[in-house]
Amino acid sequence: MSHGPRDPLHDALPGGEPDTVRLRDAVPDDAARLARIWATGWHDGHDGHVPAEVSRHRTPQSFVDRAPGLVPHTRVAVLGGDVVGFATTIGDQVDQVYVDASARGTGVAAALLADAARVAAEAGHAHPWLAVVPGNARARRFYERQGWADEGPFDHRVEVAPGVSVDVPCRRYRLTAVDRSPAAARLVGTDAGDA
């Protein structure tokens, strides 16, 4: 009997084992999956909200070409052996957060965002930031629910091709406090050595 949508952060499998999301560092073999999740999620949130030149350059191959460069800065969410989302943190910026459509609304994005903030804080950046296009209302609401504050508009310079950049109007969101409590740390499983 179903009691609503599954919550992979808390549901149990029939054998009683928790069906938990595990967060781990990305590895080179994850690049193809990152590219697929990134391409789909990027177009879902950006098409119609960024300059046409940016969308024109965001072909499936562009994500395949760029995904290996994300790996050293990326943590992935794994559910049932499959990568279902990722967050990329570079310095004080949470640069990318994307979740496969099958895992949206399950808490995976919140776990990835909290983990990215933790990664930034551990690198000495207590108040990480991220950019979001104004028209991506779903993402903006999500970030606000997670405690990120809208600091206002700015032009985010985005490389669309080698040596070619475009200014994209964005909103800058900043986390005002990082939750380092033991309860927050237990939100998801983390592979040994990856914390």
N, C-alpha and C positions, 0 to 999 in steps of 0.2 A: 504494500500500500504506500502510495506516495504522499508526502506531507509538504509538498512545495519543492522549489528548486534545491538542488544539491548545494551544499556548502563544503567545498573540498578542504577548507581549513579546519573543519570540525567533524564532518561526517565519518562514520565508521563503515568499513567494508563488511560484507556478510560474515567473514571470519573473525571480526572483532578488531582487526588492525586499523588504526586510523589512516584515512585516505588524506594525508597531509601534503601540503605543498612544501617542497624542499627548495631552499635557496642555495646556490653554489656559484663559484666563479665560472664564467664562460670559458670554454676551451675551443680551440680552432675547429673541431668537428661540429660545433654549434652554429657556425657562420651561415650555412645555408638556411637553417631554420630561423635564425635571427632575421635574415633578409626577407623571408616570406612574411613573418609576423610584422616586421617593420613596414614593408611595402603596403600591405593591406591596411594596417592601422594608420599609417601616414596619410593615405588617400582618404580614409574615412574621416579624419579630423581636419585635413587641410584643403582638399579640393573645394574651390569656390571661395576660399578665405585667404589665399596668398596670391601674389602676382602670377599671372599666367606663365611667365618665363620659368618660374620655379617648378610649377606642376609639369610643364612640358619636359623638363629635364629629369623628373622623378619617374623614370621608366623602371620596369622590373629589373632590368640589367643594372641600373644605377645602384639599386639596393644590394644586389649580389656583389658588385664591385666594391662597395664601401663597407659591407658587413664585417669582413675580416679585420678592418681597422678598429672596430668597436670592441672586439674580444678582450684586449688587455684591460679595458676600463668597465667591463660589464659583468653584472650578476644576473643569473637566469633563475626563473621559477620552473620547477619540474614537478609534474603531477602524473602519476602512473607511468613514469619512465619517459614522458614526453616534455620537451621544453614548451611551456605555454605562455611565457612572457619574459621580458627582460628590462633592466634599467641600466643605463650607462651614466657614470659619474666621472666628470673630468674637473679636477680641482674643486672649486666651490659651486660648480654648475651641475645640476641633474640634467644631462644633455638629452637623454631619450628615456621614455617610459612607454612601453607598448605591451599589450596583452592580446593573445589570440582571441578571436571572436567567441570561440567556444568557452573561454574562461572569464569573459567579461561579466561583471556583476557578482563575482564569487568571493571577492576579497583579495585576489591575487595582486591586483594593481596597488591596493593599499599596502600590502606586505612589501612589494617591490619598492614603492616610494619611501616607506619607512626605512627599509634597508639601505637605499641610496642615501638618505639623510644621515644614517649612521656611518656609512662609508666616508661621506664628506666630513662629518664631525671628527671621526678618528684621524683624518688627514689634517685636522686643525682648522676646519671651516665650520664654525658653530651655526652659521645661518646660511645654508645653501640657497641657491636661487634656481629658477627655471624660466623658460620663455614659453608662452602659449599665444597662439593667434587669437585675436579678439572674437572671431566668429566661431571658435570651437567651444561653444557654451557647455557641452557635456564635460569636457576636460576642466574648464574653469570651475564649474560647480564641484567637481570631484576634488580639485586641489584645495578649494576653500573648505570643504568638509574635512579634509585632512589637516587643517590648521595652517595652510599657506596663505599669506596675505598678498593682495594685489597692490604692488607699489607703483603702478601706472604704466603709461605707454613708453615704448622705446623702439628704435629701429634695430633689428637684429640682422647682422650681416651673415648671409648664407651663401656658401660656395655651391654653385650649380654645375660647374665644370672646372677642370683645372685652370686656375687663373681667372675665372669668371665668378663674380659674386653679385648678389642682389640684396638690397635692403628690404627686409620683410617687417611690416608693422606688427609689433607684438605687445603683449603685456608682460611685465616682469613680476613673478611671484617669488616671495621669499618665506622660508620657514623661520618663525620667530623663536621656536624652542624645539629641541630634539629630545624625544622621550627615550631615555636610556634605562628605564625601569626594568626590573627582572620580568615583569608581566609582559612588557612590550617585546622583550627578547624571546619570550616563549610563544609569541604569536604564530610563528612558523618554525619548522625544523631547519636547522642550518648544519650542513655537513661539517664534520670535524676538521678543524684547521682553516675553515673559511670564514669564521666570525671576525 
